[in-house]
Amino acid sequence: MNMTSVSSSNISAIGYEGSTLRVRFNNGSLYDYYNVPASVYDGLMSAPSKGSYLASRVKGVYRYSQIN
């Protein structure tokens, strides 16, 4: 999955393919979030605070797994 580097104090890169959202955090951990609508991905990419958006709109809402 291609990932786009982002400017964030918590997130280093974000990818999206199908309905899977992939997030690489600055500490190196990588997570996949499943069944995420494209509108949520678009909102995340345009959010002024990606970490806040992820915390409020993705974490605790969509099933996830840690990749590494």
Buried (B, 14 or more C-beta within 10 A) or exposed (E): EEBEEBEBEBBBBBBBEEBBBBBBBEEEEBBBBEEBEEEBBEEBEEBEEBBEBBEEBBEEEBEBEEEE
